[in-house]
Amino acid sequence: MKLIQVAGMSAAFLMILGCATAVRYTLQDRFRAIGIGAETADCMVGELEDRLTQDDLQDLARYTFNLSRANSTAAAIQSLMTIDNPRAVTAVGKSGVSCVTGFRL
């Protein structure tokens, strides 16, 4: 019985981990698609994972599909900050400043 419970919990953990990985790669790809450089996009996604819940990250990932390519990183970050999710707005702003300037907020 315990072996079945452990196997079930392991499967659930792997599913959650898979979702987290999918959201991470989606955000990295979408950030690049809207005009954020690869290094900055990777940095921002890493920081956003520390600052936001999985639900907020998924919300942000869905939101990025409504955005067009911006002319600059700053403009792309500003467009991300128009999401109707106050936690995401704050996290995107802090992550953007941190990853562009190197100063952690």
N, CA, C and O atoms as CSV, one atom per row, in Angstrom:
chain,resi,resn,atom,element,x,y,z
A,1,MET,N,N,0.823,-1.198,0.000
A,1,MET,CA,C,0.000,0.000,0.000
A,1,MET,C,C,0.867,1.261,0.000
A,1,MET,O,O,0.591,2.204,-0.741
A,2,LYS,N,N,1.905,1.278,0.823
A,2,LYS,CA,C,2.784,2.448,0.898
A,2,LYS,C,C,3.485,2.680,-0.444
A,2,LYS,O,O,3.678,3.823,-0.858
A,3,LEU,N,N,3.856,1.614,-1.104
A,3,LEU,CA,C,4.523,1.737,-2.391
A,3,LEU,C,C,3.615,2.410,-3.418
A,3,LEU,O,O,4.084,3.210,-4.228
A,4,ILE,N,N,2.350,2.100,-3.392
A,4,ILE,CA,C,1.374,2.714,-4.302
A,4,ILE,C,C,1.226,4.198,-3.986
A,4,ILE,O,O,1.139,5.020,-4.899
A,5,GLN,N,N,1.197,4.546,-2.703
A,5,GLN,CA,C,1.080,5.948,-2.317
A,5,GLN,C,C,2.312,6.732,-2.759
A,5,GLN,O,O,2.195,7.842,-3.278
A,6,VAL,N,N,3.490,6.151,-2.551
A,6,VAL,CA,C,4.731,6.816,-2.951
A,6,VAL,C,C,4.766,6.989,-4.465
A,6,VAL,O,O,5.153,8.045,-4.966
A,7,ALA,N,N,4.362,5.957,-5.187
A,7,ALA,CA,C,4.340,6.046,-6.650
A,7,ALA,C,C,3.363,7.121,-7.114
A,7,ALA,O,O,3.665,7.871,-8.042
A,8,GLY,N,N,2.208,7.203,-6.485
A,8,GLY,CA,C,1.218,8.222,-6.835
A,8,GLY,C,C,1.733,9.624,-6.554
A,8,GLY,O,O,1.555,10.533,-7.365
A,9,MET,N,N,2.375,9.797,-5.398
A,9,MET,CA,C,2.928,11.111,-5.057
A,9,MET,C,C,4.062,11.470,-6.008
A,9,MET,O,O,4.195,12.631,-6.394
A,10,SER,N,N,4.877,10.499,-6.392
A,10,SER,CA,C,5.967,10.750,-7.336
A,10,SER,C,C,5.424,11.169,-8.694
A,10,SER,O,O,5.951,12.086,-9.323
A,11,ALA,N,N,4.376,10.501,-9.145
A,11,ALA,CA,C,3.762,10.849,-10.431
A,11,ALA,C,C,3.194,12.264,-10.379
A,11,ALA,O,O,3.354,13.030,-11.329
A,12,ALA,N,N,2.536,12.615,-9.284
A,12,ALA,CA,C,1.974,13.962,-9.140
A,12,ALA,C,C,3.085,15.009,-9.141
A,12,ALA,O,O,2.954,16.062,-9.764
A,13,PHE,N,N,4.174,14.714,-8.443
A,13,PHE,CA,C,5.303,15.641,-8.406
A,13,PHE,C,C,5.885,15.845,-9.801
A,13,PHE,O,O,6.180,16.974,-10.193
A,14,LEU,N,N,6.050,14.758,-10.551
A,14,LEU,CA,C,6.594,14.865,-11.902
A,14,LEU,C,C,5.668,15.653,-12.820
A,14,LEU,O,O,6.140,16.390,-13.685
A,15,MET,N,N,4.361,15.506,-12.644
A,15,MET,CA,C,3.415,16.279,-13.451
A,15,MET,C,C,3.540,17.761,-13.141
A,15,MET,O,O,3.542,18.593,-14.049
A,16,ILE,N,N,3.646,18.092,-11.857
A,16,ILE,CA,C,3.801,19.496,-11.457
A,16,ILE,C,C,5.114,20.042,-11.995
A,16,ILE,O,O,5.160,21.154,-12.520
A,17,LEU,N,N,6.175,19.266,-11.868
A,17,LEU,CA,C,7.477,19.682,-12.375
A,17,LEU,C,C,7.423,19.883,-13.880
A,17,LEU,O,O,8.012,20.829,-14.405
A,18,GLY,N,N,6.726,19.008,-14.570
A,18,GLY,CA,C,6.576,19.144,-16.018
A,18,GLY,C,C,5.838,20.405,-16.396
A,18,GLY,O,O,6.201,21.075,-17.363
A,19,CYS,N,N,4.802,20.737,-15.644
A,19,CYS,CA,C,4.051,21.974,-15.904
A,19,CYS,C,C,4.928,23.185,-15.662
A,19,CYS,O,O,4.907,24.141,-16.438
A,20,ALA,N,N,5.705,23.144,-14.580
A,20,ALA,CA,C,6.593,24.260,-14.261
A,20,ALA,C,C,7.616,24.451,-15.370
A,20,ALA,O,O,7.904,25.580,-15.770
A,21,THR,N,N,8.160,23.356,-15.863
A,21,THR,CA,C,9.146,23.428,-16.939
A,21,THR,C,C,8.507,23.969,-18.211
A,21,THR,O,O,9.111,24.785,-18.908
A,22,ALA,N,N,7.296,23.526,-18.520
A,22,ALA,CA,C,6.597,24.007,-19.711
A,22,ALA,C,C,6.336,25.503,-19.631
A,22,ALA,O,O,6.518,26.217,-20.617
A,23,VAL,N,N,5.914,25.983,-18.472
A,23,VAL,CA,C,5.663,27.416,-18.302
A,23,VAL,C,C,6.968,28.189,-18.457
A,23,VAL,O,O,6.997,29.242,-19.093
A,24,ARG,N,N,8.039,27.671,-17.879
A,24,ARG,CA,C,9.345,28.337,-17.980
A,24,ARG,C,C,9.744,28.507,-19.448
A,24,ARG,O,O,10.097,29.607,-19.872
A,25,TYR,N,N,9.689,27.423,-20.222
A,25,TYR,CA,C,10.094,27.492,-21.623
A,25,TYR,C,C,9.143,28.346,-22.448
A,25,TYR,O,O,9.570,29.042,-23.370
A,26,THR,N,N,7.859,28.295,-22.121
A,26,THR,CA,C,6.894,29.148,-22.819
A,26,THR,C,C,7.221,30.611,-22.583
A,26,THR,O,O,7.256,31.401,-23.527
A,27,LEU,N,N,7.463,30.983,-21.318
A,27,LEU,CA,C,7.781,32.376,-21.005
A,27,LEU,C,C,9.078,32.806,-21.681
A,27,LEU,O,O,9.152,33.905,-22.231
A,28,GLN,N,N,10.098,31.958,-21.649
A,28,GLN,CA,C,11.353,32.322,-22.303
A,28,GLN,C,C,11.133,32.574,-23.795
A,28,GLN,O,O,11.599,33.576,-24.338
A,29,ASP,N,N,10.436,31.678,-24.437
A,29,ASP,CA,C,10.160,31.836,-25.870
A,29,ASP,C,C,9.325,33.076,-26.155
A,29,ASP,O,O,9.633,33.838,-27.072
A,30,ARG,N,N,8.280,33.280,-25.381
A,30,ARG,CA,C,7.394,34.421,-25.617
A,30,ARG,C,C,8.097,35.741,-25.318
A,30,ARG,O,O,7.902,36.715,-26.046
A,31,PHE,N,N,8.912,35.796,-24.263
A,31,PHE,CA,C,9.648,37.028,-23.966
A,31,PHE,C,C,10.560,37.379,-25.136
A,31,PHE,O,O,10.661,38.545,-25.517
A,32,ARG,N,N,11.218,36.388,-25.700
A,32,ARG,CA,C,12.078,36.634,-26.868
A,32,ARG,C,C,11.243,37.095,-28.061
A,32,ARG,O,O,11.649,37.982,-28.811
A,33,ALA,N,N,10.089,36.489,-28.221
A,33,ALA,CA,C,9.224,36.833,-29.359
A,33,ALA,C,C,8.707,38.266,-29.282
A,33,ALA,O,O,8.447,38.882,-30.315
A,34,ILE,N,N,8.554,38.802,-28.076
A,34,ILE,CA,C,8.042,40.175,-27.957
A,34,ILE,C,C,9.161,41.206,-27.895
A,34,ILE,O,O,8.895,42.397,-27.737
A,35,GLY,N,N,10.431,40.754,-28.019
A,35,GLY,CA,C,11.526,41.712,-28.138
A,35,GLY,C,C,12.495,41.791,-26.984
A,35,GLY,O,O,13.274,42.741,-26.905
A,36,ILE,N,N,12.473,40.829,-26.089
A,36,ILE,CA,C,13.428,40.804,-24.980
A,36,ILE,C,C,14.562,39.855,-25.381
A,36,ILE,O,O,14.315,38.725,-25.805
A,37,GLY,N,N,15.799,40.322,-25.244
A,37,GLY,CA,C,16.953,39.509,-25.604
A,37,GLY,C,C,17.020,38.209,-24.809
A,37,GLY,O,O,16.464,38.114,-23.715
A,38,ALA,N,N,17.697,37.217,-25.362
A,38,ALA,CA,C,17.738,35.877,-24.771
A,38,ALA,C,C,18.257,35.881,-23.338
A,38,ALA,O,O,17.641,35.274,-22.462
A,39,GLU,N,N,19.372,36.549,-23.083
A,39,GLU,CA,C,19.935,36.579,-21.729
A,39,GLU,C,C,18.981,37.246,-20.747
A,39,GLU,O,O,18.764,36.747,-19.643
A,40,THR,N,N,18.424,38.356,-21.147
A,40,THR,CA,C,17.497,39.082,-20.279
A,40,THR,C,C,16.232,38.268,-20.057
A,40,THR,O,O,15.714,38.223,-18.941
A,41,ALA,N,N,15.729,37.625,-21.102
A,41,ALA,CA,C,14.530,36.795,-20.977
A,41,ALA,C,C,14.769,35.654,-19.993
A,41,ALA,O,O,13.936,35.394,-19.124
A,42,ASP,N,N,15.903,34.975,-20.129
A,42,ASP,CA,C,16.219,33.868,-19.226
A,42,ASP,C,C,16.350,34.352,-17.790
A,42,ASP,O,O,15.855,33.710,-16.863
A,43,CYS,N,N,17.013,35.476,-17.611
A,43,CYS,CA,C,17.169,36.064,-16.281
A,43,CYS,C,C,15.815,36.410,-15.679
A,43,CYS,O,O,15.533,36.081,-14.526
A,44,MET,N,N,14.989,37.071,-16.465
A,44,MET,CA,C,13.674,37.491,-15.966
A,44,MET,C,C,12.812,36.297,-15.581
A,44,MET,O,O,12.164,36.314,-14.535
A,45,VAL,N,N,12.799,35.268,-16.411
A,45,VAL,CA,C,11.983,34.096,-16.107
A,45,VAL,C,C,12.471,33.435,-14.823
A,45,VAL,O,O,11.663,33.008,-13.998
A,46,GLY,N,N,13.776,33.352,-14.652
A,46,GLY,CA,C,14.320,32.793,-13.411
A,46,GLY,C,C,13.863,33.580,-12.189
A,46,GLY,O,O,13.466,33.002,-11.178
A,47,GLU,N,N,13.924,34.889,-12.293
A,47,GLU,CA,C,13.487,35.724,-11.167
A,47,GLU,C,C,11.977,35.645,-10.972
A,47,GLU,O,O,11.499,35.635,-9.838
A,48,LEU,N,N,11.232,35.590,-12.057
A,48,LEU,CA,C,9.774,35.491,-11.936
A,48,LEU,C,C,9.371,34.185,-11.264
A,48,LEU,O,O,8.392,34.148,-10.519
A,49,GLU,N,N,10.110,33.122,-11.518
A,49,GLU,CA,C,9.825,31.851,-10.845
A,49,GLU,C,C,10.012,31.972,-9.340
A,49,GLU,O,O,9.317,31.309,-8.569
A,50,ASP,N,N,10.950,32.819,-8.918
A,50,ASP,CA,C,11.168,33.045,-7.487
A,50,ASP,C,C,10.101,33.947,-6.877
A,50,ASP,O,O,9.799,33.840,-5.688
A,51,ARG,N,N,9.533,34.832,-7.684
A,51,ARG,CA,C,8.627,35.861,-7.168
A,51,ARG,C,C,7.140,35.523,-7.286
A,51,ARG,O,O,6.319,36.079,-6.555
A,52,LEU,N,N,6.790,34.618,-8.199
A,52,LEU,CA,C,5.379,34.362,-8.490
A,52,LEU,C,C,4.985,32.906,-8.255
A,52,LEU,O,O,5.829,32.011,-8.249
A,53,THR,N,N,3.704,32.695,-8.064
A,53,THR,CA,C,3.170,31.342,-7.955
A,53,THR,C,C,3.059,30.742,-9.358
A,53,THR,O,O,3.163,31.457,-10.354
A,54,GLN,N,N,2.848,29.439,-9.427
A,54,GLN,CA,C,2.656,28.792,-10.726
A,54,GLN,C,C,1.421,29.347,-11.433
A,54,GLN,O,O,1.420,29.503,-12.654
A,55,ASP,N,N,0.378,29.644,-10.671
A,55,ASP,CA,C,-0.828,30.224,-11.281
A,55,ASP,C,C,-0.526,31.576,-11.917
A,55,ASP,O,O,-0.987,31.864,-13.022
A,56,ASP,N,N,0.250,32.406,-11.218
A,56,ASP,CA,C,0.613,33.712,-11.764
A,56,ASP,C,C,1.495,33.558,-13.005
A,56,ASP,O,O,1.332,34.291,-13.981
A,57,LEU,N,N,2.427,32.604,-12.965
A,57,LEU,CA,C,3.288,32.367,-14.124
A,57,LEU,C,C,2.473,31.901,-15.331
A,57,LEU,O,O,2.722,32.332,-16.457
A,58,GLN,N,N,1.510,31.026,-15.095
A,58,GLN,CA,C,0.655,30.560,-16.185
A,58,GLN,C,C,-0.193,31.708,-16.728
A,58,GLN,O,O,-0.395,31.819,-17.937
A,59,ASP,N,N,-0.684,32.557,-15.837
A,59,ASP,CA,C,-1.457,33.723,-16.243
A,59,ASP,C,C,-0.600,34.626,-17.139
A,59,ASP,O,O,-1.060,35.100,-18.177
A,60,LEU,N,N,0.631,34.853,-16.729
A,60,LEU,CA,C,1.548,35.690,-17.507
A,60,LEU,C,C,1.865,35.037,-18.850
A,60,LEU,O,O,1.907,35.719,-19.874
A,61,ALA,N,N,2.084,33.738,-18.854
A,61,ALA,CA,C,2.379,33.034,-20.112
A,61,ALA,C,C,1.218,33.178,-21.090
A,61,ALA,O,O,1.427,33.457,-22.271
A,62,ARG,N,N,-0.013,32.986,-20.597
A,62,ARG,CA,C,-1.189,33.146,-21.471
A,62,ARG,C,C,-1.272,34.577,-21.994
A,62,ARG,O,O,-1.589,34.801,-23.162
A,63,TYR,N,N,-0.991,35.528,-21.136
A,63,TYR,CA,C,-1.085,36.941,-21.499
A,63,TYR,C,C,-0.110,37.306,-22.619
A,63,TYR,O,O,-0.431,38.136,-23.469
A,64,THR,N,N,1.063,36.700,-22.628
A,64,THR,CA,C,2.076,37.072,-23.622
A,64,THR,C,C,1.623,36.802,-25.051
A,64,THR,O,O,2.132,37.418,-25.988
A,65,PHE,N,N,0.670,35.886,-25.228
A,65,PHE,CA,C,0.195,35.591,-26.577
A,65,PHE,C,C,-0.647,36.730,-27.155
A,65,PHE,O,O,-0.941,36.733,-28.350
A,66,ASN,N,N,-1.035,37.697,-26.320
A,66,ASN,CA,C,-1.783,38.866,-26.781
A,66,ASN,C,C,-0.869,40.031,-27.151
A,66,ASN,O,O,-1.342,41.066,-27.621
A,67,LEU,N,N,0.423,39.869,-26.945
A,67,LEU,CA,C,1.358,40.972,-27.141
A,67,LEU,C,C,2.075,40.870,-28.479
A,67,LEU,O,O,2.366,39.779,-28.969
A,68,SER,N,N,2.351,42.028,-29.056
A,68,SER,CA,C,3.114,42.106,-30.302
A,68,SER,C,C,4.575,42.381,-29.980
A,68,SER,O,O,4.920,42.748,-28.857
A,69,ARG,N,N,5.412,42.200,-30.964
A,69,ARG,CA,C,6.835,42.474,-30.787
A,69,ARG,C,C,7.029,43.976,-30.563
A,69,ARG,O,O,6.472,44.807,-31.280
A,70,ALA,N,N,7.830,44.297,-29.555
A,70,ALA,CA,C,8.123,45.695,-29.223
A,70,ALA,C,C,9.439,46.116,-29.881
A,70,ALA,O,O,10.224,45.276,-30.322
A,71,ASN,N,N,9.662,47.414,-29.938
A,71,ASN,CA,C,10.871,47.964,-30.558
A,71,ASN,C,C,12.099,47.898,-29.659
A,71,ASN,O,O,13.224,48.056,-30.133
A,72,SER,N,N,11.891,47.666,-28.359
A,72,SER,CA,C,13.013,47.630,-27.423
A,72,SER,C,C,12.657,46.737,-26.235
A,72,SER,O,O,11.495,46.391,-26.022
A,73,THR,N,N,13.668,46.379,-25.481
A,73,THR,CA,C,13.437,45.587,-24.267
A,73,THR,C,C,12.556,46.350,-23.301
A,73,THR,O,O,11.629,45.786,-22.719
A,74,ALA,N,N,12.839,47.623,-23.130
A,74,ALA,CA,C,12.041,48.435,-22.205
A,74,ALA,C,C,10.573,48.461,-22.621
A,74,ALA,O,O,9.685,48.350,-21.776
A,75,ALA,N,N,10.321,48.605,-23.903
A,75,ALA,CA,C,8.939,48.624,-24.399
A,75,ALA,C,C,8.277,47.264,-24.207
A,75,ALA,O,O,7.090,47.193,-23.891
A,76,ALA,N,N,9.032,46.189,-24.395
A,76,ALA,CA,C,8.475,44.850,-24.190
A,76,ALA,C,C,8.117,44.635,-22.722
A,76,ALA,O,O,7.066,44.075,-22.411
A,77,ILE,N,N,8.982,45.077,-21.832
A,77,ILE,CA,C,8.707,44.948,-20.398
A,77,ILE,C,C,7.491,45.784,-20.024
A,77,ILE,O,O,6.647,45.343,-19.244
A,78,GLN,N,N,7.400,46.989,-20.576
A,78,GLN,CA,C,6.222,47.822,-20.313
A,78,GLN,C,C,4.946,47.143,-20.784
A,78,GLN,O,O,3.921,47.218,-20.106
A,79,SER,N,N,4.991,46.490,-21.922
A,79,SER,CA,C,3.787,45.803,-22.410
A,79,SER,C,C,3.424,44.633,-21.507
A,79,SER,O,O,2.242,44.362,-21.298
A,80,LEU,N,N,4.420,43.936,-20.969
A,80,LEU,CA,C,4.139,42.855,-20.016
A,80,LEU,C,C,3.462,43.389,-18.756
A,80,LEU,O,O,2.647,42.703,-18.139
A,81,MET,N,N,3.807,44.616,-18.385
A,81,MET,CA,C,3.282,45.202,-17.148
A,81,MET,C,C,1.855,45.722,-17.281
A,81,MET,O,O,1.317,46.298,-16.336
A,82,THR,N,N,1.242,45.526,-18.437
A,82,THR,CA,C,-0.155,45.929,-18.594
A,82,THR,C,C,-1.112,44.786,-18.259
A,82,THR,O,O,-2.327,44.943,-18.385
A,83,ILE,N,N,-0.583,43.649,-17.836
A,83,ILE,CA,C,-1.412,42.506,-17.449
A,83,ILE,C,C,-2.282,42.883,-16.250
A,83,ILE,O,O,-1.869,43.663,-15.392
A,84,ASP,N,N,-3.460,42.334,-16.203
A,84,ASP,CA,C,-4.388,42.604,-15.097
A,84,ASP,C,C,-4.121,41.614,-13.960
A,84,ASP,O,O,-4.978,40.804,-13.607
A,85,ASN,N,N,-2.921,41.699,-13.402
A,85,ASN,CA,C,-2.496,40.852,-12.294
A,85,ASN,C,C,-1.449,41.652,-11.525
A,85,ASN,O,O,-0.289,41.697,-11.935
A,86,PRO,N,N,-1.837,42.283,-10.421
A,86,PRO,CA,C,-0.911,43.162,-9.701
A,86,PRO,C,C,0.389,42.486,-9.259
A,86,PRO,O,O,1.448,43.113,-9.278
A,87,ARG,N,N,0.315,41.222,-8.864
A,87,ARG,CA,C,1.538,40.512,-8.448
A,87,ARG,C,C,2.482,40.368,-9.634
A,87,ARG,O,O,3.691,40.559,-9.499
A,88,ALA,N,N,1.933,40.033,-10.788
A,88,ALA,CA,C,2.755,39.871,-11.986
A,88,ALA,C,C,3.344,41.215,-12.426
A,88,ALA,O,O,4.503,41.278,-12.835
A,89,VAL,N,N,2.559,42.274,-12.344
A,89,VAL,CA,C,3.055,43.607,-12.728
A,89,VAL,C,C,4.271,43.969,-11.882
A,89,VAL,O,O,5.301,44.386,-12.411
A,90,THR,N,N,4.148,43.810,-10.579
A,90,THR,CA,C,5.255,44.134,-9.669
A,90,THR,C,C,6.471,43.257,-9.945
A,90,THR,O,O,7.598,43.747,-10.008
A,91,ALA,N,N,6.235,41.967,-10.107
A,91,ALA,CA,C,7.337,41.026,-10.331
A,91,ALA,C,C,8.034,41.286,-11.666
A,91,ALA,O,O,9.261,41.236,-11.742
A,92,VAL,N,N,7.267,41.559,-12.710
A,92,VAL,CA,C,7.855,41.844,-14.024
A,92,VAL,C,C,8.695,43.117,-13.938
A,92,VAL,O,O,9.807,43.161,-14.465
A,93,GLY,N,N,8.178,44.140,-13.285
A,93,GLY,CA,C,8.930,45.394,-13.142
A,93,GLY,C,C,10.236,45.188,-12.406
A,93,GLY,O,O,11.287,45.649,-12.852
A,94,LYS,N,N,10.174,44.497,-11.279
A,94,LYS,CA,C,11.393,44.257,-10.494
A,94,LYS,C,C,12.377,43.370,-11.248
A,94,LYS,O,O,13.579,43.637,-11.256
A,95,SER,N,N,11.873,42.323,-11.876
A,95,SER,CA,C,12.740,41.420,-12.625
A,95,SER,C,C,13.354,42.126,-13.826
A,95,SER,O,O,14.529,41.922,-14.133
A,96,GLY,N,N,12.573,42.948,-14.500
A,96,GLY,CA,C,13.090,43.694,-15.635
A,96,GLY,C,C,14.226,44.618,-15.242
A,96,GLY,O,O,15.276,44.634,-15.884
A,97,VAL,N,N,14.012,45.386,-14.187
A,97,VAL,CA,C,15.061,46.305,-13.718
A,97,VAL,C,C,16.295,45.515,-13.299
A,97,VAL,O,O,17.420,45.864,-13.658
A,98,SER,N,N,16.076,44.460,-12.546
A,98,SER,CA,C,17.189,43.655,-12.053
A,98,SER,C,C,18.000,43.030,-13.186
A,98,SER,O,O,19.230,43.065,-13.167
A,99,CYS,N,N,17.314,42.465,-14.164
A,99,CYS,CA,C,18.013,41.770,-15.243
A,99,CYS,C,C,18.626,42.705,-16.268
A,99,CYS,O,O,19.618,42.351,-16.904
A,100,VAL,N,N,18.063,43.880,-16.440
A,100,VAL,CA,C,18.622,44.848,-17.393
A,100,VAL,C,C,19.787,45.603,-16.767
A,100,VAL,O,O,20.800,45.828,-17.429
A,101,THR,N,N,19.659,45.997,-15.502
A,101,THR,CA,C,20.683,46.823,-14.862
A,101,THR,C,C,21.682,46.028,-14.027
A,101,THR,O,O,22.804,46.482,-13.801
A,102,GLY,N,N,21.281,44.855,-13.574
A,102,GLY,CA,C,22.143,44.069,-12.691
A,102,GLY,C,C,21.928,44.373,-11.224
A,102,GLY,O,O,22.570,43.763,-10.368
A,103,PHE,N,N,21.035,45.305,-10.914
A,103,PHE,CA,C,20.736,45.656,-9.533
A,103,PHE,C,C,19.497,44.894,-9.080
A,103,PHE,O,O,18.400,45.122,-9.589
A,104,ARG,N,N,19.675,43.995,-8.129
A,104,ARG,CA,C,18.561,43.176,-7.632
A,104,ARG,C,C,17.661,44.008,-6.740
A,104,ARG,O,O,18.125,44.649,-5.796
A,105,LEU,N,N,16.363,43.994,-7.046
A,105,LEU,CA,C,15.371,44.717,-6.225
A,105,LEU,C,C,14.634,43.757,-5.338
A,105,LEU,O,O,13.761,44.169,-4.574
